[in-house]
Amino acid sequence: MSTSPLHTYDGGAPNPQSVAAELRMTARVLEETATASIHNHEDTIRAAVVLRIRLRGLAAAVLDERGERP
């Protein structure tokens, strides 16, 4: 079994929408991944990657709103 860090799947720097839109999308992903089986390797990896991508977008949107992202 090979391993790769989650950031391998980030797809580059996030290009966030508004904080409100990012929150809606993140909430939807949380709902969708809630039924993932921790006993299913593919479900676990898929959930981890999609949650990481959404959280990166949300964090970037918050930083943009605060004027703190380079």
N, C-alpha and C positions, 0 to 999 in steps of 0.2 A: 504494500500500500504506500503510495507516495503522498506527501503532504505539501501544501502550499499555504502561505499566509493569506488571510482574507483580503488584504489590500491588493492582492493579485487581480481581483475581480472588480475593483473600484471603477474602472472605466475613465480614469482621469479626474481632473478637478470638478467638483460639483458646480452646477449652474442652477442655483436655486430659484424658485418662485418666491412669492411672498411668504411670510411666516405662517399666515392663516392657511394658505394652500398647502404648504409643507406639512403642517399639523394634520390637515385632513388626510393627506396621502399616507402619512406615518400611521395614523389611527387605522386606516383601511388595511395597511400591511400588517399591523399588529393583530387585527381581527382575522385576517386571512391565514396568518401563520400560527394562530392559537391552536389549531387542530393538527399541527405537524406532530408526527410520532417521534419521540426521542429515541425510539428503538429502530428507526429507519434512517440509515446513514444519509441517503439522498434528501429526505425531508429536512433533516437537521442542517445539512450544508446549505440547501436552498434557503431555508429560513434565516440562517446566519448571514448569508450574503445579502439577501434583499433587505433585511433589517439594518445591516451596516450601511448600505447605500442610502436608505431613507434617512437614517440618523445623521449621516454626513450632510445630506441636503438640508435637513432641519437646522443643524448646527450652523451651516453656512448662511442660511437665511437669517438666523438670529444675529450672527456677526455682521452681516450686511446691514440689517436694520439699525444696529448700534454704530455702524461706520467703523468697525474694527477689523474687517477682513481686507487683506492687502489686494 
